[in-house]
Amino acid sequence: MISSEMKKAESNLTKNVKAFVRKNDAPLLPAPPSEVGLKGWLYQNVFQSMSDFSSLSAGIKSVLVAIFTVFVFYSFASQIYGFINFAIISAVWVDPDELKRQVCWTVDQGGDLPSGWHGACWPYITAKVKFIMYGAYPVSELWRVNLTYFLGGSMLAWVLIEPLPFRKIVAFVLLVFFPMFATLMLTGGGGGFSTSSVGLYTLLGLLLITINRLGTKGRLPSVFADLAAISGIAGWALIFIAAFSVVIGFNSGLSNVDTRDWGGLLITLVVAVTAIVASLPLGILLALGRRSEMPIARSFSIMFIEFWRGVPLITVLFMASVMIPLFMPEGVNFDSLLRALIGVTLWQSAYMAEVIRGGLQAIDKGQYEAADAMGLTYWQSMRLVILPQALKHVLPGIVNTVISVFKDTSLVSIVGIFDLLGATQSTLADAAWSTPVQSPTGYLVVASIFFVFCFGMSRYSIYLERKLDRGY
């Protein structure tokens, strides 16, 4: 009786209740103030680790972390303030009366600046900026260097900026034709060339390219297939050398500028760009050779890599600068800058090869088997399947090596080549600008230039890593 009445009451209750269905999304609530903005960032990254006092040990840990955090922030802030104060706030910017070093003298030294002053002497940099940037390059010919900078930088930016069209064509021009143009502009050309040597290089190059074509079409025995592929690379290299010799020997009408007059940032960029561009393909070939099943290629690659990796760069530069001329025939002069370029490139290619070999080892065996199943040749599988993945895996290592060689260019100053660092150091010997702040100002400029280039390369590397990331 009671249960039936309860059921009746429940049924009456459900009849009076109507179902509610939300037709619109609930309004979005703002995030808690402690999770967003500067306050949220500081809490999550700084104060969260020092706000736990749930126990005695946790409280002690929070206090120690707080003390360490305050110390780090104070040290960092003091260094930043000291840098800004030296470079901007307390710096001397102009020398209207052409007093030279006296404009940066304190009262104790006979100048007008207050006692204890310590700031950058920018008039010294203004007076020496030409030598720091170009070395002893003739002033009337600086337009050639600036034109080379402008064209090279413009084409490089065109290649790096993704939305722009014809990037592959611009990259081809930048890698093949621009080095010839840059060498002609910087040196002036007119050195002449040996017709017999150019003809020999051209014929050998065409012969090797023909062998390569026959090998790719299967008209050579399988034993020579890999050698035929390598002959194609060597053939195009010989053709490039022949064309390069003709271009730099062409009488362009420009005055000749010896490489001994080059210096400053110009030398740094020439050495760095040459070593970076040439060492990457050499490193790829050496890495493939070290993993090759051909005994000769494998043995040569191992000996080359281990030799150059075991020799310090400064030793390589000394050998190129001092020892090689002793073994040259009498009357034969080998350009000192060219010797340094070859030494740095060979040394760098050994390190690049080991970085790329790490990427090749990271590729799963199934990728090789898949390339074989598609009927691809060795070089086709390397070009289309293996190397793109390997280079993507070791992109941070490649950029790290590139940044390293860019900074290592400062070692050429030890063998008498005035790069950016060497040119700046040579200006410190000018007694007309001798002040206590002369050296810090000069080295600040050098460090800033190196930082801008290296930071730019590292940021572009991060961009490429994110762009090429596929989640596996």
C-alpha positions in Angstrom: 0.0 0.0 0.0 2.7 2.4 1.0 4.9 1.4 -1.9 2.1 2.0 -4.4 1.5 5.4 -3.0 5.2 6.2 -3.2 5.3 5.1 -6.8 2.3 7.2 -7.6 3.9 10.3 -6.0 7.2 9.7 -7.9 5.3 9.4 -11.2 3.5 12.6 -10.5 6.8 14.3 -9.7 8.5 13.2 -12.9 5.6 14.4 -14.9 6.0 17.9 -13.6 9.8 18.0 -14.2 10.8 19.0 -17.7 14.2 17.9 -19.2 16.8 20.7 -19.7 19.1 20.6 -22.8 21.7 23.3 -23.2 21.7 24.8 -26.6 24.7 27.2 -26.2 28.2 26.6 -24.8 28.8 27.8 -21.3 30.7 31.1 -21.3 34.5 30.8 -21.1 35.9 31.9 -17.8 39.2 33.8 -17.6 42.2 31.9 -16.4 43.1 32.5 -12.7 45.4 35.6 -12.4 48.1 33.5 -10.8 48.3 31.4 -14.0 48.7 34.1 -16.7 50.8 37.2 -17.4 54.0 38.2 -15.7 52.6 37.1 -12.3 51.8 33.7 -13.5 55.1 33.2 -15.3 57.0 34.3 -12.2 55.0 32.0 -10.0 55.4 28.9 -12.3 59.1 29.5 -13.1 60.5 31.2 -10.0 58.4 31.3 -6.9 56.6 27.9 -7.1 59.8 26.1 -6.1 60.2 28.2 -3.0 56.7 28.3 -1.6 56.4 24.9 -0.1 56.4 25.1 3.7 54.4 21.9 4.4 57.3 20.4 6.4 60.5 21.5 8.0 62.7 20.0 5.3 60.5 21.5 2.5 60.7 24.9 4.3 64.5 24.8 4.5 64.6 23.8 0.8 62.4 26.7 -0.1 64.5 29.2 1.8 67.7 27.9 0.2 66.2 28.1 -3.2 65.0 31.6 -2.5 68.4 32.7 -1.4 70.0 31.2 -4.5 67.4 32.8 -6.8 68.0 36.2 -5.3 71.8 35.8 -5.7 71.4 34.7 -9.4 69.0 37.6 -10.2 71.3 40.1 -8.5 74.4 38.8 -10.4 72.5 38.8 -13.7 71.0 42.3 -13.2 74.4 43.8 -12.1 76.1 42.3 -15.2 73.4 43.7 -17.5 73.5 47.1 -15.9 77.3 47.2 -16.0 77.2 46.3 -19.7 74.6 49.0 -20.5 76.4 51.5 -18.4 79.7 50.9 -20.1 78.3 50.7 -23.7 75.6 53.4 -23.6 75.1 55.4 -20.5 78.8 56.3 -19.6 80.1 56.0 -23.2 81.8 58.8 -25.1 80.1 59.0 -28.5 81.6 61.9 -30.5 85.0 63.6 -30.9 84.0 67.0 -32.3 87.4 68.6 -31.7 89.4 65.6 -33.0 91.2 65.2 -29.7 91.5 61.4 -30.4 92.5 59.6 -27.2 92.2 62.8 -25.1 88.5 62.8 -25.6 88.4 59.6 -23.5 90.7 60.8 -20.8 89.7 61.4 -17.2 90.6 64.4 -15.1 93.4 62.4 -13.5 94.8 61.8 -17.0 94.5 65.4 -18.2 91.1 65.1 -19.8 87.6 66.4 -19.0 85.9 63.2 -17.9 85.3 62.7 -14.1 87.7 60.7 -12.1 86.9 57.0 -12.0 85.0 57.2 -15.3 84.7 53.9 -17.2 82.8 53.7 -20.5 83.2 52.8 -24.1 85.2 55.1 -26.4 83.2 55.0 -29.5 85.2 57.7 -31.4 88.0 55.2 -31.5 85.7 52.7 -33.2 84.5 55.4 -35.7 88.1 56.2 -36.6 89.1 52.5 -37.1 85.8 51.1 -38.5 87.2 50.9 -42.0 90.2 48.7 -41.0 88.1 46.6 -38.7 85.6 45.9 -41.5 87.8 45.7 -44.6 91.4 45.7 -43.5 93.8 47.5 -45.8 91.5 47.2 -48.8 91.8 50.4 -50.9 89.1 53.0 -50.0 88.3 53.7 -53.6 87.5 50.1 -54.2 85.3 49.4 -51.2 82.2 49.6 -53.4 83.3 46.2 -54.8 83.2 44.6 -51.3 79.9 46.3 -50.5 78.3 45.1 -53.8 79.5 41.6 -53.0 78.0 41.8 -49.5 74.7 43.2 -50.9 74.2 40.6 -53.7 75.3 37.6 -51.5 73.1 38.7 -48.6 70.1 39.4 -50.8 70.3 36.0 -52.5 70.9 34.2 -49.1 67.8 36.0 -47.7 65.8 35.0 -50.8 66.7 31.4 -50.3 66.0 31.4 -46.5 62.6 33.2 -46.7 60.1 30.4 -47.6 57.2 32.2 -49.4 59.5 33.7 -52.0 59.4 32.1 -55.5 62.2 30.5 -57.5 64.2 29.7 -54.4 65.9 26.7 -56.0 67.1 28.7 -58.9 68.4 31.4 -56.6 70.2 28.8 -54.5 71.8 27.3 -57.6 73.1 30.7 -58.7 74.3 31.5 -55.1 76.3 28.2 -54.9 77.6 28.0 -58.4 77.9 31.4 -60.0 78.2 33.8 -57.0 81.6 32.4 -55.8 83.1 33.2 -59.2 81.5 36.7 -59.2 82.7 37.4 -55.7 86.2 36.3 -56.4 86.4 38.4 -59.5 85.1 41.5 -57.7 87.3 41.1 -54.6 90.5 40.3 -56.4 89.9 42.2 -59.6 90.8 39.3 -61.8 93.2 39.8 -64.7 95.6 37.2 -63.5 95.3 35.2 -66.7 94.9 31.4 -67.0 96.6 28.5 -68.6 94.6 27.4 -71.7 96.1 23.9 -71.5 95.2 23.4 -67.9 91.6 24.6 -68.4 91.3 22.4 -71.4 92.7 19.4 -69.5 90.3 20.0 -66.6 87.4 20.3 -69.0 88.2 17.2 -70.9 88.7 15.1 -67.8 85.5 16.5 -66.3 83.5 15.6 -69.5 85.0 12.1 -69.5 84.1 11.5 -65.9 80.6 12.8 -66.5 80.2 10.5 -69.5 81.3 7.6 -67.4 78.7 8.6 -64.8 75.9 8.7 -67.4 76.9 5.3 -68.7 76.8 3.9 -65.2 73.4 5.3 -64.4 72.0 3.8 -67.5 73.3 0.4 -66.6 75.8 0.2 -69.5 78.8 -0.5 -67.2 79.5 -3.6 -65.1 77.9 -3.5 -61.6 81.4 -3.5 -60.0 81.9 0.0 -61.5 78.5 1.4 -60.6 79.5 3.1 -57.4 82.7 4.4 -58.9 80.7 5.8 -61.8 78.6 7.8 -59.4 81.6 9.2 -57.7 83.1 10.0 -61.1 80.1 12.2 -61.8 80.8 14.3 -58.7 84.5 14.6 -59.6 83.6 15.5 -63.2 81.4 18.4 -62.2 84.0 19.5 -59.7 86.7 19.7 -62.5 84.3 21.6 -64.7 83.7 24.1 -61.9 87.4 24.5 -61.4 88.0 25.1 -65.1 85.2 27.7 -65.2 86.4 29.3 -62.0 89.9 29.6 -63.5 88.6 31.3 -66.6 86.4 33.8 -64.7 89.1 34.9 -62.2 91.6 35.1 -65.0 89.3 37.4 -67.0 90.5 40.9 -67.5 87.6 42.8 -66.0 89.2 46.2 -66.0 89.2 46.4 -62.2 92.4 47.2 -60.3 93.9 44.1 -58.8 93.8 43.9 -55.0 96.1 41.4 -53.4 94.7 39.2 -50.6 97.3 40.6 -48.3 95.3 43.8 -48.3 92.1 42.0 -47.2 91.3 42.0 -43.6 88.7 42.5 -40.8 85.2 41.2 -41.2 85.9 40.5 -44.9 88.5 37.8 -44.1 86.2 36.3 -41.4 83.3 36.0 -43.8 85.5 34.6 -46.6 87.1 32.0 -44.5 83.8 31.0 -42.7 81.6 30.9 -45.8 84.2 28.9 -47.8 84.8 26.4 -45.0 81.0 25.9 -44.3 79.9 25.6 -47.9 82.8 23.3 -48.9 82.9 21.1 -45.8 79.3 20.0 -45.9 79.4 18.1 -49.2 82.9 16.8 -48.4 81.6 15.7 -45.0 78.7 13.9 -46.6 81.0 12.0 -49.0 83.4 11.1 -46.2 80.5 9.9 -44.0 79.2 7.7 -46.8 82.7 6.5 -47.5 83.2 5.5 -43.9 80.1 3.4 -44.0 80.8 2.0 -47.5 81.4 -1.7 -48.2 84.2 -0.8 -50.6 87.5 -1.3 -48.8 89.4 1.4 -50.5 86.8 4.1 -50.0 86.2 3.0 -46.4 89.9 2.9 -45.5 90.6 6.3 -47.1 87.6 7.9 -45.3 88.7 6.5 -42.0 92.3 7.6 -42.3 91.3 11.1 -43.5 88.8 11.7 -40.7 91.0 10.3 -37.9 94.0 12.3 -39.1 92.3 15.7 -39.4 90.3 15.1 -36.2 93.5 14.3 -34.3 95.3 17.6 -35.4 94.4 20.9 -33.7 93.3 23.6 -36.1 96.2 25.9 -35.0 98.6 23.2 -36.1 96.9 22.9 -39.4 97.2 26.7 -39.9 100.9 26.7 -39.0 101.6 23.9 -41.4 99.7 25.7 -44.2 101.5 29.0 -43.4 105.0 27.9 -42.6 105.7 24.4 -43.7 104.0 24.1 -47.1 106.1 27.0 -48.7 109.3 25.1 -47.7 108.2 22.2 -49.9 107.2 24.3 -52.9 109.6 24.7 -55.9 111.7 27.8 -56.0 109.9 30.8 -57.3 106.4 29.2 -56.8 104.3 31.4 -54.5 101.1 29.9 -53.0 98.7 32.5 -51.7 98.6 32.4 -47.9 94.8 33.0 -47.7 94.2 30.1 -50.1 96.4 27.8 -48.0 94.4 28.8 -44.9 91.1 28.2 -46.7 92.1 24.7 -47.8 93.4 23.8 -44.3 90.3 25.1 -42.5 88.0 23.3 -45.0 89.7 19.9 -44.7 89.8 20.2 -41.0 86.2 21.1 -40.8 85.0 18.4 -43.2 86.3 15.7 -40.9 84.1 17.0 -38.0 81.2 17.4 -40.3 81.6 13.8 -41.5 81.3 12.5 -38.0 78.2 14.5 -37.4 76.5 13.2 -40.6 77.6 9.7 -39.8 75.7 9.9 -36.6 72.6 10.8 -38.6 73.1 7.8 -41.0 73.4 5.4 -38.0 70.1 6.7 -36.7 68.2 5.6 -39.8 66.3 2.4 -39.4 67.4 -0.6 -41.5 63.9 -0.8 -42.9 64.5 2.5 -44.8 67.4 1.0 -46.7 65.3 -2.1 -47.4 62.4 0.0 -48.6 64.8 1.9 -51.0 66.1 -1.4 -52.3 62.6 -2.8 -52.8 61.7 0.2 -55.0 64.6 -0.6 -57.3 66.7 2.5 -56.4 70.4 2.5 -56.9 72.8 3.3 -54.1 73.1 6.9 -54.9 69.4 7.3 -55.6 68.5 5.8 -52.3 71.0 8.1 -50.5 69.7 11.2 -52.3 66.0 10.5 -52.1 65.5 8.4 -49.0 68.4 8.2 -46.6 70.2 11.5 -46.6 67.1 13.8 -46.2 66.2 11.9 -43.0 69.8 11.7 -41.7 70.4 15.4 -42.2 67.1 16.2 -40.5 68.2 14.1 -37.5 71.5 15.8 -37.1 70.5 19.4 -38.0 71.4 20.7 -34.5 74.8 19.1 -34.7 75.4 20.5 -38.2 74.5 24.0 -37.1 76.6 23.6 -34.0 79.6 22.7 -36.1 78.9 25.6 -38.5 78.8 28.0 -35.5 82.0 26.5 -34.2 83.9 27.0 -37.4 82.6 30.6 -37.7 84.2 31.3 -34.3 87.3 29.3 -35.1 88.1 31.7 -37.9 89.7 34.0 -35.3 92.6 31.5 -35.2 93.9 32.7 -38.6 95.1 35.9 -36.9 97.8 33.8 -35.3 99.4 33.1 -38.7 99.4 36.7 -39.8 96.0 37.0 -41.5 94.1 40.0 -40.2 90.6 38.7 -39.6 88.0 40.6 -37.5 89.8 39.8 -34.3 93.3 40.3 -35.7 92.4 43.6 -37.3 90.9 44.9 -34.1 94.0 43.8 -32.1 96.3 45.6 -34.5 94.3 48.9 -34.0 95.1 48.7 -30.3 98.7 49.4 -31.1 97.9 52.9 -32.3 99.2 55.3 -29.6 97.0 58.1 -30.8 94.0 56.2 -29.3 95.7 54.5 -26.4 93.4 54.7 -23.4 92.4 52.2 -20.6 89.1 51.6 -22.3 90.5 51.1 -25.8 90.8 47.3 -25.5 87.4 46.7 -23.8 85.7 48.8 -26.5 87.3 47.0 -29.4 86.7 43.5 -28.0 83.1 44.5 -27.3 82.6 45.3 -31.0 84.1 42.0 -32.0 82.0 40.0 -29.5 78.9 41.8 -30.6 79.5 41.0 -34.3 80.2 37.3 -33.5 77.1 37.1 -31.3 74.8 38.6 -34.0 76.0 36.0 -36.6 76.0 33.0 -34.3 72.7 33.9 -32.7 71.1 34.3 -36.1 72.3 30.9 -37.2 71.1 29.2 -34.0 67.6 30.8 -34.3 67.3 29.8 -38.0 68.3 26.3 -36.9 65.5 26.2 -34.4 63.0 27.4 -37.1 64.2 24.6 -39.4 63.8 22.0 -36.6 60.2 23.0 -36.0 59.4 23.1 -39.7 60.9 19.7 -40.4 59.5 18.0 -37.3 57.1 15.2 -38.2 56.6 13.8 -34.7 58.8 10.7 -35.2 
